[in-house]
């Protein structure tokens, strides 16, 4: 890419943090992205560096950009998931001799192998070779983001990255915002093809326009339609015409007329995302399960499957709002027929994926074990080992004699206190599905861990023992309480599973 058209011109070989700047990859209105290699030892060896300008902007522009940067940094510091693009470093340049670079914020992010937007461009108006895997990965990442209380705000193909192992990552958190009750508040705008009709009707207030997580679900439906067919769900030559068609549908003046060629299960999936009433749209967790189920059905893509193709493109990590783009190497988009869900490789840093941990629970386990990253005792590894010890990963476990149910053996009266805010006003009734039970384990462990920090012994074993008994019991015993044969057996199993599931690299 020509350096002269970059918003920020960074000299070849310039060192920022632990990275040496390479060729320019892409540039947008607010930022420029360069390929970089690591200086010295360490992995990964390469990254995409996004440079955010400072000195040449007006005060209003700087305020807007600082707000966007703050949102993105906050997401990466608070939310971790294999389906979210990973930040390797956050650097502020201190270089008074280069005024254009002095004070610039740099995000070093994992380098992708392609973007869904660029892949669609090269598909020439057709869908991708294997969209179910991408859709399932995006659904899983979006579900995790929503459970953590965030709205993405700008979901679209340009913000979906394709990795070398074939998995997908959700990126661009410059417009992400945390919920305040049932709504979040965003500046007016967005990419019109992916903005739900109800958002245009929201008045602009001091805090921005109100938006629900259901807005992300609408954008997911639009994106899924593109990935599957190469076409947007609402027809029109211009963005304004397509927005008018979407508005007519939302107002009941037109039917949803999806492109031909969609297999019926995917047609229903998209229709559920694009429900005119936002309250009727399925949540991202339910859509994730649905995407995995559809992808497992033989012939779900038969009506529009295309031959595998090779794509070489710049990757849109952040769209117009963030403009984070990484150049890629050639990457085959075609996958084996029947490939389902996310590649297990991206979970290998959390636990062994060649063991008996069910892949259907990977996302939930990572979510639960990553809720309090500052506490090293709480981890996806511990959650996986506990679930194995509790139930053998049986989501249908029912033990009325002990009043324990589901994959995590929750007692209803205890589970109540570890549900998300707004769901704690009544005791839940079993059965407890995994997407309710497993995140609650994470909340319990994160609350419990500080209470046990000064207790001798293994922090992980102490936490598991407290889960089986209570933190008071473990604190008074100063560790695993003696004289409890069932607990002793449980902790013995836990040790076995911790050792068996521990990542090879840890």
Secondary structure, DSSP 8 states (H G I E B T S, - for coil): --GGG-SS---TT-EETTEEEEEEEEE-SSEEEEEEEESSS-S-SEEEEEEE--TTS-HHHHHHHHHHHHHHHHHHHH---TTB--EEEEEE---TT-TTTTT-EEEEE---SEEHHHHHHHTTTS--TTHHHHHHHHHHHHHHHHHTTEE-S--SGGGEEE-TTS-EEE---TT-EE-BTTBEEE-S---GGGS-HHHHHS--BTTBEEE-THHHHHHHHHHHHHHHHSS-SS--SSHHHHHHHHHHHHTTSS-----TT--HHHHHHHHHHT-SSGGGS--HHHHHHHHHHHHHSTTTTTTT-----EE--EEESS-TTT--EEE---EE----TT--SS-GGGGTTTS-TTSS--GGGHHHHHHHHTTTTT-TT--HHHHHHHHHHHHSS-TT-EETTTTEETTTTB-HHHHGGGS-TTS-SS---S---HHHHHHHHHHHHHHHHGGGTTSSS-HHHHHHHHHHS-HHHHHHHTSS-SS-HHHHHHHHHHHHHHHHHS-TT-
